[in-house]
Every structure is written in structure tokens, then in C-alpha cells.
Amino acid sequence: MDAGNYAHGGYKVAIVASILILMQTLMVGGRLLSRRLQKVWLGIDDYILISAAVFTIGLCALAIAMPRISGASNTSLQHLSNGKTVRQASIAWLVLYGISVALSKLAILFLYLRVFTSQMRAFTLVLTIVGIIVIGTGIANTFIAIFQCSPVPYTWDKTIEGGKCFNELAFARFMAIPNVVDGFVMLVMPMPLVWQLELALQQKIALTATFLHGIM
């Protein structure tokens, strides 16, 4: 792939990232406005959601800036892939991504805790376990993103003697397991409680769809 194609790809990424920023802003802004109109105090899930939105917007902003950071307009892709600034920006991107995903999941878990606060103890136990897994994977992803090489500067400067890096691909495959598991559990855990509510069938379906949309 040449520089022109890379720059074109960066343009597409910028469009998608801009749309995501707009959607994130509207979603969080709408939720806060709803709370204000209903005169309801913000919950822990709301504050975590706001934090997740900040990191997600930062992630998208970095994605938009990547072509300019890399100098895609006047540099070959081979040079870009080895560039110091690009590698440093990639570390920042991984950190932002790990934190934003963890915070988004935690916001959903605290929402479950608030909505189903009077439900069975087993539900709270599962929720707590999933929360610990989410926090653990978030910390691990962030730590590995920063300290993937020893010494850290070796990540972007391969001329440092004695530097070494771990197998990033193997770590990504390993971390995919808890990410898939906690995502699946979060998807199904509220469903039995929803369908136990004394609501009309249409309301249960609508509520189920709302939770599914929130997870996805």
C-alpha cells in the first residue's frame, strides 16, 4: 500500500471516528438531559458513563489525527510503521481503548445494579465477579500497552541495545477470552430478571431490546 492509499484510508477512519464522536455526545448528552428533566440525581453509572465517553472521544480524536501525526501525505507506509511518533501514538491509542472499553462495561454493570438492586443475591454475585474481571482486564491491557517492551522506549526505538518485547499477538489472543466471556455474561444476565417482571409482553420485548442495544 502506498502513501496515497494510506491517506485515503485515514480519511475513511476520520469519517467513522467523527460519527462516533457525534453519537457518543448525543447519547451521553441525551441521558444527562433526561436526568435533569426528571430531576433525578446522577448515579455512579452516569459518572462512569461520562468518563467512558471522555476516553472514547479522545480515542476517536486520536484516530482522526493519526494520518497527520504519521505524515501520511508525504511518507511511505513502511517508514510510517517504524516512525517514533506513530508508535508513541499507537501506545496512547491502546491505553485509551483499554480504559474506554472497561469504563463502558462498568457503566452497564452499575446500571444493572441500580435497576435490579432488590433482586436475588446470585445476580449481585455474578455482577461482582464480572466487574472484577472487567477491571482486571482493563488494568492488564493498559499495563501491557505501556510496558510491552523493556525498556519502554524500545517500543519506538529499536536501536536501543538489549531491548526486548513480549509476544503481542499471543497476549491479544489470551485477553480475547475474558473479553468474550464477560461480554456474553453481561448480555444474558439481566434477561431472566426482565422476563420475571410483571409487564406486558410488548414491554418485556422492548426492555430486552434496550439492554441488548446498550451492550452492543
C-alpha angles and dihedrals in degrees: 000000000000129000093264092057091045092053090048090052090049089055090056091048090051091054093050092045091049091052091049091051090052092047092047092049093048093046096049093037090051092050093050091047090051090052091050094049091048090046090232122152116244114257130217089262090057094053092046090049091053090051091049090051091052092053092043092052089048089051092051092045090054090049089053091049096046097090090052092043091051094044091232092169094068108018135076119247091242090059092045093054090058098040118125095221093048092051091048090049089049090056090051089049092052091048093049091046094050094048095044093051093047093048092047091053092046090052089056092047092051088048088055090049092052096044097043097033094134097046131109122310092237090063092053090048093052090045090052093049092049090048091054090050091049093049091045095050091045092053092044093050092048094046093048092046090058101035100035089123133039116251095027095229088061086075089075101017112056091176090078108109119236094017121143139179132205124241102280094186093054091049092049091052092048094049091049088072099064090038092056093042097050091043091054093045091049088051097054105027098084096043099083090049092048092053091049091061118105096246136125116269092250091053092049090051091048092049091048090051090050093055092045090051091049092053095046 
